[in-house]
């Protein structure tokens, strides 16, 4: 690398850093822009992974856990990190949990570094940029499985593309094997990867035409072996393999809108931003290669694959912004490296444009399921327990619970469901069934909303401690 190229690259990276700092000062919503002392509360999908990992560490088999409809890979990673760092599950902060996923965000970003057909500096710049903006969406640093899923998918695609490069002819079989391993990891993360794998081969058929060769067996071998290893928690829980098929069957009902767990779109703004994101990359391809016919550009396969993923989720009734993470992240690691290298000014315009797009989209992505009431509830519970010094303090949660609760009550003695002492608990939570506020002798009442549109609780505070809990 020449001194001039290095200088231009440093200027480009410096420009990105300055823009990042400016966005931070402006307070635009992103996982990186929140106050270190007050990270965004856990989403239900994050909290259930913590709960699953905790029970796995206590000897509860993944295949027998009531939350086995989530893949085991993220929970298994958390168990491993817990043992390595010696951190108890009751001491895990939100930042600690998200840092585990941050490792996979780094792995996802490094897929850009391994992409063939681009200069080393372009690949490094793209990898740094992807990590900087959390994969293009604010939940890129959340403790959810989409980051792991997309990381496996990205590496599967990159290793397959690298195997097609003439220079890799001697190790093509090994690259296909590792590509299958990456896809197998994605399958163990979430059954959605099965649809992505089908779309991957559809895109190959349309753009690459011929793809079935003698190395396909190695790909299948790597995929099956990897899936079995991760889905069975390192071959220790073979019934977990049957669990994957149960998840797949359940996903058909959820995705088609025939299940009570189906979530329809609260807002279509995230989907509009994702569509514009793809338009932005498509325009870059056209402006840079306007005379190159379709299927002759290396970008066409990626654009088609990501476009198919977007259309797949757009057509199905089940819609949460989590589904768009692959649409946002994959172009960053698979397209940006090839679109850089046109001079630091043009590269700067491209990256700043993407940064602005991600920044403006962040608000609509991040506010899809606010859980702000948890902060006040958490602080009130701490004050109430302190005020109960010398007395037995415990919490009763009646009628089941929504997933963030086990995490936020992890340091207290809690009883879920009906038990004899529930009626005398200093703090009680009762699900809201209507708007009539309950009148329970010996208790003051306030309300806790864990998710807009549902999952609300009446909070019953022992008489005389209402002002302590509310903070007056």
Kinemage of the C-alpha trace (Angstrom):
@kinemage 1
@onewidth
@group {chain A} dominant
@subgroup {mainchain}
@vectorlist {calphas} color= white
{ca unk a 1} P 0.000 0.000 0.000
{ca unk a 2} L 1.475 3.352 -1.036
{ca unk a 3} L 1.837 6.278 1.313
{ca unk a 4} L -0.741 8.246 -0.687
{ca unk a 5} L -3.293 5.451 -0.471
{ca unk a 6} L -2.708 5.115 3.253
{ca unk a 7} L -3.137 8.871 3.726
{ca unk a 8} L -6.416 8.908 1.797
{ca unk a 9} L -7.666 5.903 3.733
{ca unk a 10} L -6.860 7.563 7.041
{ca unk a 11} L -8.656 10.726 5.914
{ca unk a 12} L -11.691 8.612 4.980
{ca unk a 13} L -11.756 6.768 8.299
{ca unk a 14} L -11.278 10.071 10.128
{ca unk a 15} L -14.264 11.520 8.281
{ca unk a 16} L -16.381 8.558 9.365
{ca unk a 17} L -15.268 9.011 12.973
{ca unk a 18} L -16.130 12.739 12.925
{ca unk a 19} L -19.600 12.009 11.530
{ca unk a 20} L -20.102 9.340 14.156
{ca unk a 21} L -19.208 11.776 16.946
{ca unk a 22} L -21.550 14.396 15.485
{ca unk a 23} L -24.412 11.889 15.439
{ca unk a 24} L -23.606 10.995 19.036
{ca unk a 25} L -23.710 14.629 20.128
{ca unk a 26} L -27.022 15.114 18.345
{ca unk a 27} L -28.380 12.170 20.336
{ca unk a 28} L -29.754 10.143 17.428
{ca unk a 29} L -30.999 6.774 18.596
{ca unk a 30} L -28.510 3.949 18.281
{ca unk a 31} L -27.076 1.341 20.631
{ca unk a 32} L -23.857 3.315 20.702
{ca unk a 33} L -25.482 6.675 21.433
{ca unk a 34} L -27.280 5.765 24.644
{ca unk a 35} L -25.866 6.868 27.963
{ca unk a 36} L -23.458 4.232 29.349
{ca unk a 37} L -25.213 4.298 32.713
{ca unk a 38} L -28.704 3.967 31.238
{ca unk a 39} L -28.729 1.504 28.329
{ca unk a 40} L -32.049 0.727 26.709
{ca unk a 41} L -34.017 -1.893 28.720
{ca unk a 42} L -33.999 -5.451 27.494
{ca unk a 43} L -36.501 -6.526 24.901
{ca unk a 44} L -38.414 -9.748 25.572
{ca unk a 45} L -36.331 -11.665 23.016
{ca unk a 46} L -33.181 -10.568 24.801
{ca unk a 47} L -34.442 -11.440 28.265
{ca unk a 48} L -35.633 -14.892 27.218
{ca unk a 49} L -32.112 -15.694 25.999
{ca unk a 50} L -30.712 -14.712 29.389
{ca unk a 51} L -33.315 -16.918 31.088
{ca unk a 52} L -32.568 -19.828 28.733
{ca unk a 53} L -28.811 -19.523 29.341
{ca unk a 54} L -29.298 -19.333 33.096
{ca unk a 55} L -31.337 -22.542 33.157
{ca unk a 56} L -28.886 -24.293 30.824
{ca unk a 57} L -26.075 -23.398 33.237
{ca unk a 58} L -28.142 -24.982 36.034
{ca unk a 59} L -28.398 -28.286 34.167
{ca unk a 60} L -31.771 -27.862 32.455
{ca unk a 61} L -31.467 -29.476 29.028
{ca unk a 62} L -32.205 -27.170 26.108
{ca unk a 63} L -34.602 -29.695 24.564
{ca unk a 64} L -36.758 -29.792 27.726
{ca unk a 65} L -36.796 -26.039 28.343
{ca unk a 66} L -40.115 -24.272 27.784
{ca unk a 67} L -38.245 -21.654 25.715
{ca unk a 68} L -36.783 -24.149 23.262
{ca unk a 69} L -38.545 -22.386 20.380
{ca unk a 70} L -35.455 -20.142 20.419
{ca unk a 71} L -32.238 -21.658 19.078
{ca unk a 72} L -29.527 -22.585 21.604
{ca unk a 73} L -26.529 -20.828 20.046
{ca unk a 74} L -26.784 -17.430 21.714
{ca unk a 75} L -27.653 -18.881 25.109
{ca unk a 76} L -24.778 -21.359 24.766
{ca unk a 77} L -22.415 -18.480 23.952
{ca unk a 78} L -23.578 -16.634 27.048
{ca unk a 79} L -22.988 -19.719 29.215
{ca unk a 80} L -19.455 -19.992 27.822
{ca unk a 81} L -18.712 -16.292 28.421
{ca unk a 82} L -20.133 -16.564 31.934
{ca unk a 83} L -17.733 -19.391 32.748
{ca unk a 84} L -14.751 -17.663 31.142
{ca unk a 85} L -15.311 -14.362 32.933
{ca unk a 86} L -16.633 -15.881 36.160
{ca unk a 87} L -19.717 -13.659 36.071
{ca unk a 88} L -22.875 -14.852 37.801
{ca unk a 89} L -26.135 -14.521 35.912
{ca unk a 90} L -27.541 -12.267 38.632
{ca unk a 91} L -24.648 -9.839 38.032
{ca unk a 92} L -25.035 -9.561 34.261
{ca unk a 93} L -25.906 -6.022 33.228
{ca unk a 94} L -27.630 -5.144 29.973
{ca unk a 95} L -24.290 -3.950 28.605
{ca unk a 96} L -22.660 -7.254 29.543
{ca unk a 97} L -25.328 -9.210 27.675
{ca unk a 98} L -25.075 -7.027 24.595
{ca unk a 99} L -21.301 -7.242 24.559
{ca unk a 100} L -21.682 -10.980 23.958
{ca unk a 101} L -23.664 -10.192 20.834
{ca unk a 102} L -21.109 -7.489 20.049
{ca unk a 103} L -18.550 -10.253 19.507
{ca unk a 104} L -20.800 -11.676 16.788
{ca unk a 105} L -21.282 -8.202 15.340
{ca unk a 106} L -17.497 -8.066 15.034
{ca unk a 107} L -17.539 -11.488 13.368
{ca unk a 108} L -20.212 -10.259 10.952
{ca unk a 109} L -18.189 -7.143 10.142
{ca unk a 110} L -15.064 -9.199 9.475
{ca unk a 111} L -16.914 -10.971 6.648
{ca unk a 112} L -16.202 -7.823 4.613
{ca unk a 113} L -12.493 -8.363 5.220
{ca unk a 114} L -12.708 -11.868 3.664
{ca unk a 115} L -14.741 -10.813 0.601
{ca unk a 116} L -12.894 -11.420 -2.693
{ca unk a 117} L -12.547 -8.923 -5.528
{ca unk a 118} L -11.832 -5.741 -3.543
{ca unk a 119} L -8.705 -4.045 -2.233
{ca unk a 120} L -7.558 -4.784 1.305
{ca unk a 121} L -8.114 -1.205 2.439
{ca unk a 122} L -11.645 -1.153 0.991
{ca unk a 123} L -12.457 -4.354 2.859
{ca unk a 124} L -11.003 -3.095 6.125
{ca unk a 125} L -12.861 0.212 5.774
{ca unk a 126} L -16.150 -1.569 5.076
{ca unk a 127} L -15.656 -3.887 8.060
{ca unk a 128} L -14.933 -0.939 10.380
{ca unk a 129} L -17.924 0.976 9.019
{ca unk a 130} L -20.295 -2.003 9.484
{ca unk a 131} L -19.201 -2.452 13.097
{ca unk a 132} L -19.388 1.297 13.748
{ca unk a 133} L -23.069 1.542 12.841
{ca unk a 134} L -24.120 -1.779 14.371
{ca unk a 135} L -24.747 -3.499 11.062
{ca unk a 136} L -26.974 -0.675 9.836
{ca unk a 137} L -29.662 -0.937 12.509
{ca unk a 138} L -29.762 0.041 16.188
{ca unk a 139} L -30.608 -3.481 17.287
{ca unk a 140} L -27.281 -4.594 15.828
{ca unk a 141} L -25.925 -4.521 19.354
{ca unk a 142} L -29.014 -5.924 21.028
{ca unk a 143} L -28.931 -9.288 22.732
{ca unk a 144} L -30.966 -11.048 20.052
{ca unk a 145} L -30.231 -13.890 17.656
{ca unk a 146} L -30.475 -11.982 14.392
{ca unk a 147} L -26.854 -10.842 14.713
{ca unk a 148} L -25.689 -14.459 14.998
{ca unk a 149} L -28.004 -15.562 12.206
{ca unk a 150} L -26.780 -12.882 9.794
{ca unk a 151} L -23.130 -13.403 10.791
{ca unk a 152} L -23.417 -17.076 9.831
{ca unk a 153} L -25.259 -16.183 6.634
{ca unk a 154} L -22.684 -13.537 5.658
{ca unk a 155} L -19.744 -15.880 6.170
{ca unk a 156} L -21.538 -18.642 4.281
{ca unk a 157} L -22.005 -16.340 1.284
{ca unk a 158} L -18.466 -14.904 1.457
{ca unk a 159} L -16.802 -18.309 1.641
{ca unk a 160} L -18.909 -19.574 -1.265
{ca unk a 161} L -17.977 -16.520 -3.367
{ca unk a 162} L -14.330 -16.945 -2.450
{ca unk a 163} L -14.482 -20.581 -3.561
{ca unk a 164} L -15.508 -19.379 -7.055
{ca unk a 165} L -12.391 -17.247 -7.479
{ca unk a 166} L -9.892 -18.916 -9.862
{ca unk a 167} L -7.067 -18.322 -7.394
{ca unk a 168} L -8.910 -20.516 -4.871
{ca unk a 169} L -9.166 -23.547 -7.169
{ca unk a 170} L -6.803 -25.635 -5.037
{ca unk a 171} L -8.771 -25.105 -1.808
{ca unk a 172} L -12.253 -24.855 -3.326
{ca unk a 173} L -13.483 -27.980 -1.569
{ca unk a 174} L -12.318 -26.704 1.817
{ca unk a 175} L -13.947 -23.315 1.272
{ca unk a 176} L -17.250 -24.971 0.328
{ca unk a 177} L -17.010 -27.109 3.468
{ca unk a 178} L -16.524 -24.028 5.662
{ca unk a 179} L -19.324 -22.239 3.800
{ca unk a 180} L -21.619 -25.100 4.798
{ca unk a 181} L -20.377 -24.850 8.391
{ca unk a 182} L -21.346 -21.155 8.468
{ca unk a 183} L -24.804 -21.852 7.044
{ca unk a 184} L -25.251 -24.707 9.550
{ca unk a 185} L -24.477 -22.310 12.392
{ca unk a 186} L -27.129 -19.926 11.039
{ca unk a 187} L -29.664 -22.777 10.900
{ca unk a 188} L -29.049 -23.567 14.569
{ca unk a 189} L -29.596 -19.898 15.438
{ca unk a 190} L -33.012 -19.611 13.846
{ca unk a 191} L -35.173 -21.651 11.497
{ca unk a 192} L -35.527 -18.524 9.326
{ca unk a 193} L -32.098 -19.445 7.972
{ca unk a 194} L -33.727 -22.359 6.111
{ca unk a 195} L -35.680 -19.867 3.992
{ca unk a 196} L -32.554 -17.758 3.496
{ca unk a 197} L -30.632 -20.828 2.317
{ca unk a 198} L -33.319 -21.581 -0.275
{ca unk a 199} L -33.237 -17.959 -1.444
{ca unk a 200} L -29.442 -18.174 -1.639
{ca unk a 201} L -29.645 -21.042 -4.116
{ca unk a 202} L -32.443 -19.328 -6.068
{ca unk a 203} L -30.176 -16.281 -6.456
{ca unk a 204} L -27.329 -18.575 -7.535
{ca unk a 205} L -29.543 -20.195 -10.168
{ca unk a 206} L -30.651 -16.813 -11.568
{ca unk a 207} L -27.282 -15.067 -11.551
{ca unk a 208} L -24.600 -17.761 -11.437
{ca unk a 209} L -26.590 -20.299 -13.509
{ca unk a 210} L -24.351 -23.323 -12.844
{ca unk a 211} L -23.429 -24.010 -9.231
{ca unk a 212} L -23.901 -27.747 -8.611
{ca unk a 213} L -20.452 -29.345 -8.852
{ca unk a 214} L -18.404 -32.037 -7.142
{ca unk a 215} L -17.759 -29.725 -4.182
{ca unk a 216} L -21.457 -29.486 -3.304
{ca unk a 217} L -21.198 -32.647 -1.210
{ca unk a 218} L -18.580 -30.973 0.989
{ca unk a 219} L -20.909 -27.998 1.449
{ca unk a 220} L -23.777 -30.283 2.522
{ca unk a 221} L -21.484 -32.243 4.838
{ca unk a 222} L -20.285 -29.064 6.547
{ca unk a 223} L -23.835 -27.722 6.832
{ca unk a 224} L -25.275 -30.875 8.415
{ca unk a 225} L -22.336 -31.428 10.779
{ca unk a 226} L -22.377 -27.807 11.948
{ca unk a 227} L -26.139 -27.737 12.421
{ca unk a 228} L -26.114 -30.977 14.416
{ca unk a 229} L -23.212 -29.809 16.598
{ca unk a 230} L -24.751 -26.455 17.533
{ca unk a 231} L -28.386 -27.580 17.693
{ca unk a 232} L -27.483 -30.467 20.013
{ca unk a 233} L -25.415 -28.150 22.254
{ca unk a 234} L -22.118 -29.771 21.380
{ca unk a 235} L -23.625 -33.271 20.921
{ca unk a 236} L -24.779 -33.292 24.562
{ca unk a 237} L -28.509 -32.902 23.847
{ca unk a 238} L -29.462 -34.908 20.758
{ca unk a 239} L -33.243 -34.446 21.364
{ca unk a 240} L -32.525 -30.801 20.539
{ca unk a 241} L -32.453 -31.836 16.873
{ca unk a 242} L -36.153 -32.720 17.013
{ca unk a 243} L -36.741 -29.341 18.659
{ca unk a 244} L -35.505 -27.594 15.504
{ca unk a 245} L -38.200 -29.294 13.441
{ca unk a 246} L -40.807 -28.305 16.014
{ca unk a 247} L -39.583 -24.724 15.694
{ca unk a 248} L -39.905 -24.985 11.906
{ca unk a 249} L -43.488 -26.241 12.149
{ca unk a 250} L -44.327 -23.455 14.591
{ca unk a 251} L -42.760 -20.843 12.306
{ca unk a 252} L -45.210 -21.662 9.507
{ca unk a 253} L -48.130 -20.691 11.725
{ca unk a 254} L -46.414 -17.563 13.038
{ca unk a 255} L -45.196 -16.319 9.649
{ca unk a 256} L -48.520 -16.982 7.902
{ca unk a 257} L -50.520 -15.098 10.528
{ca unk a 258} L -52.352 -18.176 11.810
{ca unk a 259} L -50.739 -18.196 15.251
{ca unk a 260} L -51.534 -16.113 18.311
{ca unk a 261} L -47.815 -15.243 18.402
{ca unk a 262} L -48.016 -13.489 15.031
{ca unk a 263} L -46.995 -9.845 15.279
{ca unk a 264} L -48.234 -7.530 12.557
{ca unk a 265} L -46.490 -4.293 11.682
{ca unk a 266} L -46.970 -1.496 14.205
{ca unk a 267} L -45.352 0.869 11.708
{ca unk a 268} L -44.168 0.366 8.148
{ca unk a 269} L -41.455 2.991 8.435
{ca unk a 270} L -38.712 0.418 9.128
{ca unk a 271} L -39.771 -1.405 5.975
{ca unk a 272} L -39.740 1.821 3.979
{ca unk a 273} L -36.236 2.618 5.259
{ca unk a 274} L -35.063 -0.888 4.346
{ca unk a 275} L -36.485 -0.508 0.825
{ca unk a 276} L -34.728 2.851 0.424
{ca unk a 277} L -31.539 1.241 1.749
{ca unk a 278} L -31.671 -1.300 -1.094
{ca unk a 279} L -32.476 1.434 -3.603
{ca unk a 280} L -29.392 3.316 -2.424
{ca unk a 281} L -27.144 0.326 -3.096
{ca unk a 282} L -28.845 -0.427 -6.408
{ca unk a 283} L -28.236 3.144 -7.575
{ca unk a 284} L -24.585 2.806 -6.640
{ca unk a 285} L -24.348 -0.303 -8.804
{ca unk a 286} L -26.018 1.479 -11.730
{ca unk a 287} L -23.979 4.679 -11.483
{ca unk a 288} L -20.698 2.796 -11.256
{ca unk a 289} L -21.471 0.051 -13.803
{ca unk a 290} L -24.316 1.406 -15.922
{ca unk a 291} L -23.098 -0.337 -19.093
{ca unk a 292} L -22.462 -3.702 -17.419
{ca unk a 293} L -25.312 -6.133 -18.248
{ca unk a 294} L -27.247 -7.907 -15.525
{ca unk a 295} L -25.501 -11.039 -14.188
{ca unk a 296} L -22.102 -9.703 -15.253
{ca unk a 297} L -21.565 -7.637 -12.123
{ca unk a 298} L -20.522 -9.251 -8.850
{ca unk a 299} L -23.017 -6.963 -7.089
{ca unk a 300} L -26.034 -8.425 -8.880
{ca unk a 301} L -25.994 -11.693 -6.965
{ca unk a 302} L -25.873 -9.885 -3.609
{ca unk a 303} L -28.564 -7.377 -4.551
{ca unk a 304} L -30.811 -10.173 -5.766
{ca unk a 305} L -30.266 -12.262 -2.623
{ca unk a 306} L -30.957 -9.362 -0.255
{ca unk a 307} L -33.913 -8.259 -2.370
{ca unk a 308} L -35.408 -11.755 -2.177
{ca unk a 309} L -34.999 -11.769 1.617
{ca unk a 310} L -36.728 -8.384 1.849
{ca unk a 311} L -39.630 -9.458 -0.396
{ca unk a 312} L -39.977 -12.750 1.500
{ca unk a 313} L -40.593 -10.934 4.791
{ca unk a 314} L -42.627 -8.172 3.175
{ca unk a 315} L -45.152 -10.658 1.779
{ca unk a 316} L -45.689 -12.517 5.063
{ca unk a 317} L -48.078 -11.158 7.740
{ca unk a 318} L -45.541 -11.595 10.574
{ca unk a 319} L -43.537 -8.399 10.805
{ca unk a 320} L -41.061 -7.125 13.354
{ca unk a 321} L -38.057 -4.902 12.568
{ca unk a 322} L -35.749 -7.743 13.699
{ca unk a 323} L -36.474 -9.447 10.371
{ca unk a 324} L -34.828 -6.579 8.495
{ca unk a 325} L -31.428 -6.935 10.092
{ca unk a 326} L -30.102 -9.094 7.267
{ca unk a 327} L -31.453 -6.618 4.706
{ca unk a 328} L -29.555 -3.795 6.417
{ca unk a 329} L -26.339 -5.612 7.352
{ca unk a 330} L -25.581 -7.859 4.377
{ca unk a 331} L -25.065 -5.022 1.851
{ca unk a 332} L -22.595 -3.387 4.240
{ca unk a 333} L -20.268 -6.385 4.266
{ca unk a 334} L -20.973 -7.793 0.785
{ca unk a 335} L -21.385 -4.663 -1.366
{ca unk a 336} L -19.590 -1.724 0.258
{ca unk a 337} L -16.055 -3.194 -0.204
{ca unk a 338} L -16.595 -3.390 -3.981
{ca unk a 339} L -18.157 0.081 -4.120
{ca unk a 340} L -15.187 1.725 -2.432
{ca unk a 341} L -11.945 2.571 -4.179
{ca unk a 342} L -13.217 5.362 -6.455
{ca unk a 343} L -11.223 8.025 -4.611
{ca unk a 344} L -11.543 9.178 -1.044
{ca unk a 345} L -13.991 11.980 -1.892
{ca unk a 346} L -16.463 9.648 -3.646
{ca unk a 347} L -15.928 7.001 -0.997
{ca unk a 348} L -16.530 9.599 1.689
{ca unk a 349} L -19.795 10.676 0.073
{ca unk a 350} L -20.924 7.036 -0.128
{ca unk a 351} L -20.150 6.252 3.514
{ca unk a 352} L -21.501 9.515 4.894
{ca unk a 353} L -24.692 8.944 2.883
{ca unk a 354} L -25.058 5.466 4.347
{ca unk a 355} L -24.332 6.804 7.827
{ca unk a 356} L -27.036 9.460 7.498
{ca unk a 357} L -29.514 6.883 6.169
{ca unk a 358} L -28.805 4.524 9.058
{ca unk a 359} L -29.006 7.379 11.562
{ca unk a 360} L -32.402 8.572 10.398
{ca unk a 361} L -33.757 5.027 10.168
{ca unk a 362} L -32.525 4.265 13.687
{ca unk a 363} L -35.360 6.097 15.424
{ca unk a 364} L -38.065 4.124 13.633
{ca unk a 365} L -36.272 0.846 14.270
{ca unk a 366} L -35.491 1.483 17.939
{ca unk a 367} L -38.947 2.672 19.022
{ca unk a 368} L -40.894 -0.339 17.751
{ca unk a 369} L -41.376 -1.807 21.248
{ca unk a 370} L -40.617 0.733 23.981
{ca unk a 371} L -40.121 -0.595 27.499
{ca unk a 372} L -39.286 2.661 29.267
{ca unk a 373} L -41.591 1.873 32.224
{ca unk a 374} L -39.101 -0.774 33.284
{ca unk a 375} L -36.601 1.875 34.395
{ca unk a 376} L -39.026 3.501 36.833
{ca unk a 377} L -40.204 0.090 38.033
{ca unk a 378} L -36.619 -1.078 38.541
{ca unk a 379} L -35.681 2.017 40.542
{ca unk a 380} L -38.882 1.849 42.613
{ca unk a 381} L -38.256 -1.797 43.499
{ca unk a 382} L -34.746 -0.958 44.721
{ca unk a 383} L -36.095 1.845 46.951
{ca unk a 384} L -38.887 -0.349 48.276
{ca unk a 385} L -36.508 -3.157 49.241
{ca unk a 386} L -34.210 -0.683 51.017
{ca unk a 387} L -37.175 0.697 52.937
{ca unk a 388} L -38.064 -2.867 54.004
{ca unk a 389} L -34.857 -3.351 55.985
{ca unk a 390} L -35.355 -5.811 58.797
{ca unk a 391} L -38.455 -7.285 57.139
{ca unk a 392} L -38.891 -10.122 54.672
{ca unk a 393} L -39.116 -8.685 51.174
{ca unk a 394} L -40.440 -10.740 48.298
{ca unk a 395} L -42.432 -10.189 45.113
{ca unk a 396} L -45.487 -12.029 43.796
{ca unk a 397} L -46.225 -12.081 40.064
{ca unk a 398} L -49.674 -13.504 39.412
{ca unk a 399} L -51.004 -14.987 36.199
{ca unk a 400} L -47.661 -15.672 34.515
{ca unk a 401} L -45.144 -13.129 33.344
{ca unk a 402} L -43.742 -11.359 30.312
{ca unk a 403} L -40.110 -12.136 29.623
{ca unk a 404} L -38.202 -9.051 30.816
{ca unk a 405} L -39.553 -9.586 34.336
{ca unk a 406} L -37.354 -12.576 35.344
{ca unk a 407} L -34.266 -10.581 34.402
{ca unk a 408} L -35.252 -7.362 36.165
{ca unk a 409} L -36.356 -9.259 39.274
{ca unk a 410} L -33.344 -11.607 39.243
{ca unk a 411} L -31.865 -10.324 42.526
{ca unk a 412} L -35.069 -10.648 44.521
{ca unk a 413} L -37.060 -13.489 45.992
{ca unk a 414} L -39.881 -13.875 43.483
{ca unk a 415} L -42.857 -16.209 43.248
{ca unk a 416} L -44.558 -16.610 39.867
{ca unk a 417} L -48.154 -17.838 39.729
{ca unk a 418} L -50.318 -18.673 42.753
{ca unk a 419} L -48.708 -19.521 46.078
{ca unk a 420} L -49.980 -19.191 49.692
{ca unk a 421} L -48.005 -16.077 50.674
{ca unk a 422} L -48.753 -14.141 47.462
{ca unk a 423} L -51.572 -12.160 49.094
{ca unk a 424} L -49.175 -10.736 51.724
{ca unk a 425} L -46.278 -9.862 49.375
{ca unk a 426} L -44.903 -6.306 49.803
{ca unk a 427} L -44.955 -5.949 46.009
{ca unk a 428} L -47.467 -7.691 43.768
{ca unk a 429} L -47.965 -7.683 40.002
{ca unk a 430} L -51.359 -8.551 38.528
{ca unk a 431} L -51.984 -8.644 34.741
{ca unk a 432} L -54.267 -5.888 33.470
{ca unk a 433} L -57.460 -7.352 32.025
{ca unk a 434} L -59.514 -4.134 31.800
{ca unk a 435} L -59.260 -0.448 32.669
{ca unk a 436} L -60.827 -0.769 36.102
{ca unk a 437} L -58.188 -0.174 38.746
{ca unk a 438} L -58.266 -2.913 41.398
{ca unk a 439} L -59.008 -1.955 45.003
{ca unk a 440} L -57.043 -4.331 47.231
{ca unk a 441} L -57.034 -3.671 51.006
{ca unk a 442} L -53.569 -2.836 52.290
{ca unk a 443} L -52.141 -1.815 48.923
{ca unk a 444} L -51.640 1.260 46.777
{ca unk a 445} L -51.827 0.800 43.013
{ca unk a 446} L -49.858 1.977 39.990
{ca unk a 447} L -49.408 0.563 36.498
{ca unk a 448} L -46.487 -1.009 34.607
{ca unk a 449} L -46.474 -1.302 30.799
{ca unk a 450} L -43.889 -3.660 29.376
{ca unk a 451} L -45.018 -3.441 25.781
{ca unk a 452} L -47.335 -0.997 24.040
{ca unk a 453} L -50.576 -2.680 23.079
{ca unk a 454} L -50.319 -5.397 25.696
{ca unk a 455} L -48.353 -6.935 28.578
{ca unk a 456} L -49.466 -4.492 31.263
{ca unk a 457} L -49.536 -5.056 34.994
{ca unk a 458} L -51.186 -3.488 38.004
{ca unk a 459} L -48.429 -2.943 40.553
{ca unk a 460} L -49.660 -3.324 44.125
{ca unk a 461} L -47.432 -1.621 46.707
{ca unk a 462} L -47.795 -2.284 50.426
{ca unk a 463} L -49.691 0.547 52.147
{ca unk a 464} L -47.440 3.246 53.518
{ca unk a 465} L -44.679 2.603 50.976
{ca unk a 466} L -46.352 4.070 47.891
{ca unk a 467} L -44.376 7.301 47.990
{ca unk a 468} L -41.133 5.347 48.433
{ca unk a 469} L -41.832 3.226 45.353
{ca unk a 470} L -42.954 6.142 43.186
{ca unk a 471} L -40.005 8.235 44.354
{ca unk a 472} L -41.840 11.201 45.849
